[in-house]
């Protein structure tokens, strides 16, 4: 988990570095936003593909190729000329070759942990994700004034390279073999638990994206306060994730663990006071890591390792697309109705995620009975597509 945290640290700092550097060299926030959007779309598209490639070509070779190419592209971005096509092209490469660290390590977690401890491991893993998103932006904002954007990109690339090589050098990445999936790309989404987890991730992260936009707009005159409020959200998430490790997961856990986030967002709209908003966002963070742990454990307990690797890639795509949807929609609300309206939208996304989880109780696995890859006799609810009727014949 330590090497995973190090290798994924660039992902937590990259968006803000791409935005700031692109705005400096292009002189336009609109163009800089497009650079970040291109990177996000490429990363979201590559996630499931790279997850599938882990079982086709082997874990170590895919990790080595993506880590080296991605780190080199990140370092290169900081010294590119002020040319939009060049910045767009390299941002696409960074996105497409984002190393599939999560699908890889989450595929062999069950091999490293004793039976019955899968839920605790995934809870701890979700905490590392929150640490990445909490520490990454702070590191980025510290590096920028100290060493400049070019050196910051180089530092970020080297950090990802070291962390990625540590994981690729782990003995299990060489010996562990994922069985080839028996389904076509996207076939894992035809299993109800996986589809519910992916949709829940989209809605939950859309809620975070909208809330983040509302917080930034509220503290437009004092951006440092916005950073502190978002950091409070992440810190609360880490604390809650640590505590939730000792609690057993049930069918209702996916919905129940998101309730603090929804309630806090609703309460946050009652006052525009900065301290009130900061306290509410800290409470909202209590639902983040615990809910994400349930989503990932649901996937791990519904799919065999080969399919789980692709599904985790879809979860990464869901996270990126959810934040993008929430941020874009939240920005529209801020421009037309004010900062508080973006928080209201975040609460609406959160309510939708909870309603989805409660409505899907029948098809979600009971993680209190079994956590970890299913056995050959395990039944997983599958979405049945209507078969085409073959008509016609000799005339």
N, C-alpha and C positions, 0 to 999 in steps of 0.2 A: 504494500500500500504506500510505503514511503517513496519508492521509485516511481510508482504510478502518479503520485502527487507531483513529483518533480517533472515528469515527462509531460503532464497535462497543464502545468503552470502557464505555458505560453497561451493556451486557449482562453484562460481567464483574463489575460492582459492584452490579447491581440486586438480585440475590437476597438478599444480606446486608442491604442497606438496607431492602428490603421487610420482611424478617423482624424486624429490630431496631425499626423504626418502628411496625409493626403490634403488636408485643408491648408497646411503651410505651403506645400509645393504647388498646389493647384489654385489656391486663393478662393475656394468656394466650398461652403459646407454641403451644398447640394451634390457637387461632384464627389466630395469625400464620402457622403452618405451612400452614393452609388457604389463606390469601391467596397465599402463594408457589406452592402447588400449582395454584391457579386460573390464575395468571399463566403457569406453565410449560405447562399443558395448552392454554391459548389460543395461546401462541406456537408450540407444536408443531403444532397444527391449522392455523394460518395459513401456516406455511412453504411447503408445496407449493402452496397456492392463490395466494399472492403470487408465487411463482416462475412459475406459469402466466400470471398477469396481466401479467408483464413483456413477453411476446410479443404479448398481446392489445391492451393499451392503450399500450405504449411504456415504455421504461425510465425516462425522465425524469419523466413525470407520476406514475407509481407511487411512485418514490423521493420526490418532493416531498410528495405527500399523506401517505405513511406517516411520513416524517421529522418533518413539522410536527405531525401528530396525536399521534404517539408522544411527542415531546419535550414537548408541552403537557400530556399526561396524566401524564408522569413528574413534571413540576413541580407539577401540581395535587395529586398524591397526598400530598405533604408538608404540605399545608394543609387536608386533609379533616377533617371532624369525626369523633370516635371512634364511627363507626357502621359495623358490619360490612357491611351491604348496600352502602354507599358505597365502602368499601375494596375489596370484591369486584368491584363494577361497574367501577371505574377500573382495577383490576389486569387485568381481562379486556380492556379497551381497550388497555392497554399491551402485552399479549401479542398481540392480534390485529393491531395495527398496528406490530409490530416490523419495522423496515425490512428488506427483502430485499437487504441489502448483498452478502452472499456470492454468491447466485445471479446478481446483476447483474455484479459485477466478474469473477467466474470465467467468465462467458459470453463476455466480450470479451478475456480474457487471451490466447487464441490469436491475436487480431488485433494484439496489441501486441508479441508476442515473435517472434523469428526462428524458422524451422523447426528442430526438434530441441532447443529449449530449454524445452519445455513442462514436463518433469519438474522442472527446476530452479526454474521459476516457482512451481509448485504446492508444492514443498518450502518455499520462502521464504514462501508464503502461509500454510502450516500453522504456520510460526514466528510469524507475526503473531497467529494465533489463540491460541497459547500465551501470547504477551505480554499479550493482552487478559485472559485468565483468571488470569495471574499478577499483573498490575499492578492490575486492577480491584478485587479485595478489599482490597489494601493502601491504595489511594486511599480506598475507602469507610471503612476503619477509621481513617484519618487525618482525614477530613472530619468524621466524627461528633462527636468530642470538641471539635474546633476551632470549628465553626460551627453544629452542631446538625443534626437530621435534615431539617427543612424547607428550610434553606439548602442542605443536601447534595443533596436531590432537585432543587432549582432548578439547582444547578451541573451536576448530571448531565444534566439536560434540555438545558441550553445547550450542553454539550459534544457531545452527540449531534446537536443541531441544526446546529452549525457543521460538524462532520465530514460529516454527511449532505448539507448544501448544497454542500460542496466537491465531493463525488462527483457530485451531480446537475448541477452546473455544468460538469463535465468535458465537453469538446466531443463525445467519443465517445458519451456517454449520449444525446445528441440525435440524432446521425447513425446510430448503430448500430441495426440493425433485426433482431430475432429472428424467424425464420420461424415461423408458427403451427404448433403441434404437430399431427401427424396422428392422435394418440392421445387417448383420453379421459383424464380425471384419474386418475392411478395407473397408466396404461398403461406408463410407463417401468419400473415394477417387474417387468414381464414379460420383461425382458432379464436374463439370468443375471448378467452382470457388475455391473449396477446393484443387483440384489437382494442379491448377496453383499456388496457394499460397504456397503449400508444395514444389513444384519444384523450385519456386522463392526463397524460404528460403534456399534450398540446394545450389543453384548457388550463392546466395548472401554470404552465410557463407563460401562457398568454396573460394570465392574471398578474404574474410577476412583471412581465414587460410593460403592461399598462400602469401598474403601480409605480414602477421605476420611472416612467415618463412623468407621472403626476408629481412624484417627489422632486425630480429635477426641475420641473416647471415651478413648483412652489418655492424652491430655493434658488431661483434664477439669479438673484443678486448676490447670493453667497453660496457658490457651488460646493465649498468645503463642507457645509452643513448637509447637503444632499449626500455626499460621500459618507459622512458619519451615520446618517440615517440608514442608508443601504447596508453599511457595515454592521449596524445593530441588527438588521434583519438576518444577515448571514451568521453572525455570532450566536443569535438566539436559535437559529436552525441547527448549528453545530451542537449546542448544549442539549437541545431537545432530541437530536439524533443519538447523542451519547446515552441519554437517559432511556430512550425507547428501546435500546438494545436488550434490556432485561424484560421487556414486555412481549408476550406472545402475540403473533399475528393471527387474525381471524378473517372471515369473509367481510365483515363490516369495517375492518381496519382501514381499507382504502378510503372510505367515505369519512369515517369518524376522525381520522388523523388530519383531515383537511379543514375541519370545522373551526379550529382556532384562527386559521388564516381568514376564513370568510367573516367571522364575527369581528375580528380586528379591523378588517377593511371597511366594514359597515360603520363601525364606531369612529373610524378615522375621518369619515366625511362630516362628522358633527361639528368639527372645529378646525379652523385654519391655523391654530397655534402651532408653531414649530415643535415645541416640546411634546405636545399632544400627538402630533403626527409621528414623531420619532418613537414615542412609547408604543403607539399602535402598530407601527411597522415591526418593532421588536417582537411584539406578541404574535404578529402575522408570521414571523419566521419560525415560530414553534411548530408549525405544521409542515414545513418544507422537507427537511431531511427525513422525518418519519414517514411521510407520504411517499416520497421517492423510493424509500427502501421497500415499501410494500409493492410498488409498481415493478421494480426490478426482480423482487423475489417471486412475484406472480409469473413473470416470464420464465425465470429459471425453473419454476416448479411445473410449468406447462409444456416445456419443450425439451427435447434432447439437445445435448451440447452443440451439435452442428447447426441446428435450426436456431438455438438460442443466440449464437454469435450474430446471425443476421438480424434477429429481432432486437438485440441491443443496439445494432446500427440504426434500426428504425426508431428506437427510442432517442438516439442522439439527434436524428433528423427531426423528431417531434419536438425536442427541446428547442432547437434552433428556429424551427418554423413557428412554434408557439410564441417565443419571445419576439420574433419579427412581427407576427400578427398583432400581439398586444402592444408593442411599441408604436407601430404604425397607426393602429386604431386609437391608442391613447393620445398620440400627437394630434390627430384630427380633433379629438374631443377637447384637448387643451386649447387649440387655435380657435374653436368655435364656442366653447362653453366654459372654459377656465380649467385650472389645475384640478379642482375637486372632482370634476366630471370624469377625469381619467381614473381616479380612485374608485368612483362608482362603477365604472366599466370593469375595473379589476375585480370588484366584488361580484359583478354579474358573471364573469368568467369562472370565478371560484365557486359560485353557486351551481353553475352548470356542471362543473367537475364533480361536485358532491352528488348532485341529482343523478348523474350518469353512473357513479359508483353504487349508489343505493339501488338504482334500477337494474343493475347487472349482477345483483347478489347471487342469482340462480346459476350463473355461468362462471363465477369466480371460484378458484380453488380454495378449500379450507386449509390455510397454511398452518393451522394448529394441529392438523392430523398428519400432514406430509409437507415437507419443505425440501427442495432439491429436485434434480432431474427426475422425471416420471419413470416408472418401471414399464416394462413391455406390456403389462396388463392394465396400466392406468388408463382411465377414460378421460379424455379432454373434450369439452364441447366444441364442435366444429360447425362453422357456417355452411349450410348446405345450399349450393347454387343449383338452380334449375337446369336440368339437362336439355340439350337441344334435341328436338324430335326430328328424326331423319324422315323426310317425305320424298315422294317421287319414285320413279322406277322406269322400267322400259315402257315405252309408249307403243 
